[in-house]
Amino acid sequence: MAKRTYDFYPKKDLMLGDKYVLKEYINEGTFGYVWSAIHLGTEELIALKIPKDQERGDHALSEGIKLIGHTHPNIIEINWMGRLDGVFVIEMEYFKGKSLADELCDHGFKSPKTIKEVSLIFLEILEGVKFLHSKNICHGDIKPQNILFSEKEVKLTDFGTSKFIENVFVKTVDAGGTWAYMAPEIAGSNKRYLISDIYSLGVLLYQLLTGRTPHETPIQVINNAPFPKPREINDNISIDMEEIILRALHRNQEERYQSIDDFKEDIIQRVLNTRNNIGTSTIKVIEKSSENDWMQDVINLYHDSQYQDAEMLLRYEKESGNHSQDLIYHMAYVYFNLQRYYDSLNELEKVNIDKVEAIRRDGFKDNVFSLKAKIYIELKKYDEAMMLYEFLLKKDPENINYKYRMAIIYGLVNNPNKAIKLLEEIDEETPGLLYIVKKLGHAYDMKKEFSKARAYFKYALRMDPNDELIQNRLDVYELYLN
């Protein structure tokens, strides 16, 4: 039996197609592995990112397609992405440096830096984010682990990877503490806005100068738990710098910096053009909160698919007096994953959107509707699911997840024409997504347009030669089609 692509594990000297030879392991994140490799065509050393979940690799990183062929000194260049021997890879420039996370400790930088030195590094980061925003791309995961630097250069990586992530609870559990950098308006949702990157940058600057993040757990982010002002931790920080950080961290999006240029200009004029460029060593350390965070515990259980244990934890939290809307939603989410669909619906009916903080309300409501739509699909209540996805698509017409699920519903109600229309829209906007190409093949097969179905299946098989189901279908076509 052929090895499935999602069983793929990289190893030294492995050849991928006739294009790359893997050389050295660089690092591993939640999403995938990064290896150095030799490009056999150019004999140059490049970096390859190889998603762990090969079935959805091209889906999760499709935003990066917009950046192929574009260069910027503060962005890791993406040269190519696609499949070789069925394995999805992203070819990037090789950068000989380290992540910013490797240089940080509980007091900020391991090697003490002046306010000016930190500001200059941060301005380089701002330039990279500004470039992404100019392409209307939200980074979505700004944190020290995704910033690489050397003595002369600072570069962002892993941009655009979170826009299409569906399971936000599982995907945001990693050693990097993604929740700590997440803007409150997108916490616990799969929404991403450019203004949310401004908040994440504020968290990063706070950390570079104090050694900690304002919030550390999901509950602290959602409940806006009080945190020390930067000067309460490090009184070397100027009043102007503190005001800049707190503006970027403003809970209300309208009170934050509205553009990277505004953010950058304040740092240049109020910090760099002054004489207050003293060191950043911590004078006074505030102990980090040890507050127990039920949401982080539940999310950790999601990561290991321990939904029964998650239910018990949520029940205990409820019996302890927690009646928050987030707890109700998580209970519904757990029931859905336990295939207790009616229990999940009953929980969702208890949600009172008006009790959710105003800045989170819109994203929270979309989460409720999206989960409810998935339940309706499982219960074969396709009309109800369709109404919800129509509502969600009207609000967010570019959302691939919503379009894809709407196409699935059209297929389930035997309306392949509408399914094909949506799938072809996705394929035109973001070409070459394997799961879309496969679904188009199945849709045309349902419509009995076998020539078109065969064309899509052949295309899919070129991307994933080990897909036995598609190969079997093509074998049938060869028997009966001229």
C-alpha positions in Angstrom: 0.0 0.0 0.0 1.3 3.4 -0.9 2.5 5.7 1.9 -0.1 8.4 2.5 1.3 12.0 2.3 0.1 12.8 5.8 2.4 10.0 7.1 5.4 11.8 5.7 8.3 12.6 7.9 11.4 14.5 6.7 14.9 13.2 7.2 18.5 14.1 6.3 19.5 13.6 2.6 15.9 12.8 1.6 15.2 13.8 -2.0 11.9 15.5 -2.8 11.1 15.0 -6.5 14.0 16.1 -8.6 14.0 19.5 -7.0 15.4 19.4 -3.4 17.6 17.4 -1.1 17.0 17.9 2.6 20.2 18.8 4.6 19.8 19.9 8.2 16.8 20.2 10.6 16.4 23.8 11.6 13.3 23.9 13.9 9.8 22.6 14.5 6.6 24.5 15.3 3.0 23.7 15.7 2.4 23.8 12.0 5.4 22.1 10.6 9.1 21.4 10.3 11.7 23.7 8.8 14.8 22.1 7.1 17.6 23.5 5.1 17.8 22.0 1.6 19.8 22.2 -1.6 17.8 23.4 -4.6 19.1 21.0 -7.3 18.3 23.4 -10.1 20.3 26.3 -8.7 22.5 24.4 -6.2 21.6 27.1 -3.7 20.9 26.5 0.0 17.2 27.3 0.8 14.8 26.6 3.6 11.8 24.3 3.3 8.8 24.4 5.5 7.0 21.0 5.5 3.5 21.0 7.2 2.9 18.2 9.6 -0.7 17.9 8.4 -0.1 17.3 4.8 -3.8 16.9 4.0 -4.4 20.6 4.9 -1.0 22.1 4.3 -1.8 24.0 1.2 -5.1 25.2 2.7 -3.5 26.7 5.8 -0.7 28.5 4.0 -2.6 29.6 0.9 -2.3 33.3 2.0 1.4 33.1 1.3 0.8 32.7 -2.4 0.2 36.4 -2.6 3.8 37.0 -1.6 5.6 34.7 -4.1 7.8 36.9 -6.2 7.7 39.8 -3.8 10.8 40.8 -1.8 11.3 43.0 1.2 14.4 43.2 3.4 12.3 42.5 6.6 10.4 39.5 5.2 11.5 36.0 4.7 11.0 35.6 0.9 8.7 32.8 -0.3 10.0 31.4 -3.6 7.6 28.6 -4.3 5.0 26.4 -2.8 3.4 23.2 -4.1 3.6 19.5 -4.0 6.4 17.1 -4.9 5.8 13.4 -4.9 2.5 14.3 -3.1 4.4 16.2 -0.3 3.4 19.9 0.2 6.4 22.2 0.8 7.1 25.9 0.9 10.4 27.0 -0.4 11.8 30.1 1.4 15.0 32.0 1.5 17.6 30.5 3.9 18.3 32.9 6.7 21.3 32.3 8.9 20.2 33.8 12.2 18.1 33.0 15.3 14.6 33.7 16.5 14.0 36.7 18.7 12.6 34.2 21.3 16.1 32.7 21.7 17.4 36.1 22.8 14.7 36.9 25.4 14.6 36.1 29.1 12.5 37.2 32.1 14.2 40.7 32.0 13.9 41.3 28.3 17.0 40.7 26.2 19.6 38.3 27.6 22.3 40.8 26.4 21.3 44.2 27.8 20.3 46.7 25.1 19.6 50.4 25.2 16.1 51.8 24.5 17.5 53.0 21.2 18.8 49.5 20.2 15.5 47.9 21.1 13.6 50.7 19.2 15.8 50.2 16.1 15.1 46.4 16.1 11.4 47.1 16.5 11.3 49.6 13.7 12.7 46.8 11.4 9.8 44.6 12.5 7.3 47.4 11.8 8.7 47.8 8.3 8.1 44.1 7.6 4.5 44.3 8.9 3.9 47.5 6.9 4.9 45.6 3.7 2.4 42.8 4.5 -0.3 45.3 5.2 0.4 47.0 1.9 -0.6 43.7 0.3 -3.7 43.6 2.5 -2.2 40.6 4.4 -2.6 40.3 8.1 0.4 38.6 9.7 -1.9 37.1 12.3 0.8 35.5 14.5 3.3 38.2 15.6 5.5 36.8 18.4 9.2 36.4 19.1 9.3 32.9 17.6 8.2 34.3 14.2 10.9 37.0 14.1 14.4 36.1 12.9 17.4 38.3 13.3 21.2 38.4 12.9 23.7 41.2 13.7 22.6 43.0 10.5 19.1 41.9 9.6 15.6 41.4 11.1 13.0 39.4 9.2 9.4 38.2 9.8 8.3 34.7 9.0 5.2 32.6 9.3 3.0 35.4 7.9 -0.6 34.7 6.8 -0.7 31.2 8.3 -3.6 31.8 10.5 -6.2 33.4 8.3 -7.7 30.1 7.2 -7.3 28.1 10.4 -10.6 26.5 11.4 -9.9 24.9 14.7 -8.7 28.0 16.5 -8.6 26.3 19.9 -6.3 23.5 18.9 -4.1 25.6 16.6 -3.4 28.3 19.1 -2.0 25.9 21.6 1.8 26.0 21.3 4.9 26.7 23.2 4.9 30.2 21.8 1.9 31.2 23.8 0.0 32.6 20.8 -2.9 33.7 23.0 -0.6 36.2 24.9 -0.1 38.2 21.7 -3.7 38.0 20.4 -5.8 41.1 20.1 -9.0 40.8 22.3 -11.4 41.3 19.3 -10.1 38.1 17.6 -9.4 36.0 20.7 -11.0 32.6 20.3 -12.1 33.3 16.7 -10.7 32.7 13.3 -11.0 36.3 12.3 -7.9 38.4 11.5 -7.7 42.2 11.0 -4.8 44.4 10.1 -5.5 46.5 13.2 -5.1 43.3 15.3 -1.5 43.2 14.2 -1.0 46.6 15.8 -2.1 45.1 19.2 0.2 42.2 18.8 3.1 44.6 18.0 2.2 46.4 21.2 2.5 43.2 23.2 5.8 42.5 21.6 7.3 45.9 22.4 6.0 45.6 26.0 7.8 42.2 26.2 11.1 43.5 24.6 11.3 46.2 27.3 9.9 44.3 30.4 10.6 40.6 29.8 6.9 39.6 30.0 3.7 40.0 28.1 0.7 42.0 29.5 -1.5 38.9 29.5 -0.4 35.3 29.6 -3.5 33.2 29.5 -6.7 33.1 27.5 -8.9 34.2 30.4 -6.6 37.2 31.1 -6.9 38.3 27.5 -10.7 37.9 27.3 -11.4 39.4 30.7 -8.9 42.2 30.2 -7.1 41.4 33.5 -5.2 44.4 34.9 -1.5 44.3 34.1 1.4 46.5 35.2 2.2 49.5 33.1 5.6 49.1 31.5 7.3 51.7 33.8 6.0 49.7 36.9 8.3 46.9 35.7 11.2 48.8 34.2 11.5 52.4 35.3 14.2 53.0 32.6 11.3 53.2 30.1 10.4 56.8 29.3 6.9 58.1 29.8 6.7 58.7 26.0 7.6 55.1 25.3 5.1 53.8 27.8 2.3 55.9 26.2 3.2 54.5 22.8 3.0 50.9 24.1 -0.3 51.5 25.9 -1.8 53.1 22.8 -0.9 50.1 20.7 -2.4 47.9 23.4 -5.7 49.8 23.7 -8.7 47.5 24.1 -10.7 49.7 21.7 -9.5 49.3 18.1 -10.3 52.9 17.3 -8.0 54.2 20.0 -5.0 52.2 18.7 -2.6 53.3 16.1 -4.5 53.1 12.8 -1.5 52.4 10.7 2.1 51.1 11.0 3.3 54.5 9.7 1.7 56.3 12.7 3.2 53.8 15.1 6.6 54.1 13.6 6.5 57.9 13.5 5.7 58.1 17.2 8.7 55.9 18.1 11.0 58.0 15.9 9.8 61.4 17.1 9.1 60.7 20.8 11.8 58.1 21.6 14.7 58.1 19.1 14.8 61.9 18.7 15.4 62.4 22.4 18.4 61.7 24.6 16.6 59.2 26.8 18.3 56.1 25.3 19.3 54.4 28.6 19.5 50.6 29.2 16.5 48.3 29.5 17.6 46.3 32.5 14.7 45.6 34.9 14.8 47.7 38.1 11.7 46.2 39.6 10.1 42.8 38.7 6.4 42.2 39.2 5.7 38.5 39.7 3.7 36.9 36.9 0.2 36.0 37.7 -0.4 32.4 38.8 -4.1 32.7 38.3 -5.6 29.3 37.3 -7.0 29.5 33.8 -9.8 27.0 33.1 -9.8 28.0 29.4 -6.1 27.2 28.9 -6.6 23.9 30.6 -9.5 23.1 28.4 -7.6 24.1 25.2 -4.8 21.8 26.2 -7.2 19.0 26.4 -8.6 19.9 23.0 -5.1 19.6 21.6 -4.9 16.0 22.7 -8.6 15.3 21.7 -9.5 14.6 25.3 -13.0 15.9 25.0 -14.4 13.7 27.8 -11.9 15.2 30.3 -12.7 18.7 28.9 -16.4 18.2 29.6 -15.6 17.2 33.2 -13.4 20.3 33.7 -16.1 22.5 32.2 -18.8 21.0 34.5 -16.6 21.6 37.5 -16.0 25.2 36.5 -19.8 25.7 36.1 -20.5 24.1 39.5 -18.0 26.5 40.9 -20.1 29.5 39.8 -18.7 30.3 36.3 -21.7 31.2 34.1 -19.7 33.1 31.4 -20.8 33.0 27.8 -17.3 31.6 26.9 -17.9 28.6 29.2 -21.3 27.9 27.5 -19.7 28.1 24.1 -16.9 25.7 25.1 -19.4 23.3 26.5 -21.2 23.3 23.1 -17.9 22.9 21.3 -17.0 19.9 23.5 -20.4 18.2 22.9 -20.0 18.7 19.1 -16.7 16.9 19.2 -18.3 14.1 21.3 -21.0 13.9 18.6 -23.6 14.9 21.1 -25.2 17.2 18.5 -28.5 17.9 20.3 -26.7 18.7 23.5 -24.4 21.0 21.6 -27.4 22.8 20.1 -29.1 23.1 23.5 -25.9 24.8 24.9 -25.8 27.2 22.0 -29.4 28.3 22.7 -28.3 29.4 26.1 -25.8 31.9 24.7 -26.7 35.5 25.3 -24.6 37.5 22.9 -25.4 40.8 24.7 -23.5 39.6 27.7 -20.3 39.3 25.6 -17.9 42.2 25.7 -18.8 44.6 22.8 -15.4 44.4 21.0 -15.7 40.6 21.0 -19.4 40.3 20.3 -19.2 40.2 16.5 -16.5 37.4 16.3 -18.2 35.5 19.1 -21.6 35.6 17.3 -19.9 34.3 14.1 -18.3 31.4 16.1 -21.7 30.5 17.5 -23.3 30.5 14.0 -20.5 28.6 12.5 -20.6 25.9 15.1 -24.4 25.7 14.8 -24.1 25.3 11.0 -21.7 22.4 11.4 -24.1 20.7 13.8 -27.0 21.2 11.3 -24.9 19.5 8.6 -24.3 16.5 10.9 -28.0 16.4 11.6 -28.8 16.7 7.9 -30.7 19.9 8.4 -29.2 21.4 5.3 -31.6 24.3 4.9 -30.8 25.6 8.4 -27.0 25.2 7.8 -27.3 27.0 4.4 -29.1 30.0 6.0 -26.3 30.4 8.5 -23.5 30.1 6.0 -25.3 32.6 3.7 -25.4 35.0 6.7 -21.7 34.4 7.4 -20.6 34.7 3.8 -22.5 38.0 3.4 -20.5 39.4 6.3 -17.2 37.9 5.1 -17.5 37.1 1.3 -13.8 36.3 0.9 -13.8 33.6 3.7 -12.7 30.4 2.0 -14.0 28.2 4.9 -17.5 29.5 4.6 -17.5 29.2 0.8 -16.1 25.7 1.0 -18.7 24.6 3.5 -21.5 26.1 1.5 -20.3 24.2 -1.5 -20.3 21.0 0.6 -24.0 21.7 1.5 -24.9 22.2 -2.2 -23.3 18.9 -3.0 -25.3 17.2 -0.2 -28.6 18.6 -1.5 -27.6 17.4 -5.0 -27.0 20.9 -6.5 -23.6 20.4 -8.1 -23.9 23.5 -10.3 -23.9 25.9 -7.3 -21.2 23.8 -5.6 -19.0 24.0 -8.6 -19.5 27.8 -8.9 -18.3 28.3 -5.3 -15.4 25.9 -5.7 -14.3 27.5 -9.0 -14.4 30.9 -7.3 -12.0 29.6 -4.6 -9.8 27.9 -7.2 -9.6 31.2 -9.2 -8.8 33.3 -6.1 -6.3 30.8 -4.6 -5.3 28.3 -7.4 -4.0 24.8 -6.7 -5.5 24.0 -3.3 -5.5 20.2 -3.3 -8.7 19.7 -1.4 -10.6 22.2 -3.7 -9.3 20.4 -6.8 -10.4 17.1 -5.5 -13.8 18.4 -4.6 -14.2 19.9 -8.1 -13.5 16.5 -9.5 -16.2 14.9 -7.3 -18.7 17.7 -8.1 -18.3 17.2 -11.9 -18.4 13.4 -11.4 -21.8 13.9 -9.6 -22.9 16.0 -12.5 -21.8 13.2 -14.8 -19.4 15.5 -16.7 -16.8 12.9 -16.6 -14.3 14.5 -18.9 -14.0 17.6 -16.6 -14.0 15.3 -13.5 -11.1 13.3 -15.0 -9.2 16.5 -15.7 -9.5 17.7 -12.1 -8.7 14.3 -10.8 -5.5 14.1 -13.0 -4.5 17.5 -11.7 -5.1 16.3 -8.1 -3.1 13.2 -8.7 -0.1 15.2 -10.0 -0.1 17.0 -6.7 -0.7 13.9 -4.6 0.4 10.8 -6.5 -0.4 8.5 -3.5 -4.1 9.1 -3.4 -5.5 5.7 -4.1 -9.2 6.7 -4.2 -8.5 9.2 -7.0 -6.3 6.7 -8.9 -9.1 4.1 -8.7 -11.6 6.6 -10.0 -9.3 7.4 -12.9 -8.9 3.7 -13.6 -12.7 3.5 -14.0 -12.7 6.4 -16.4 -10.0 4.7 -18.5 -12.2 1.7 -18.8 -15.4 3.4 -19.9 -14.3 6.8 -21.4 -12.7 7.2 -24.8 
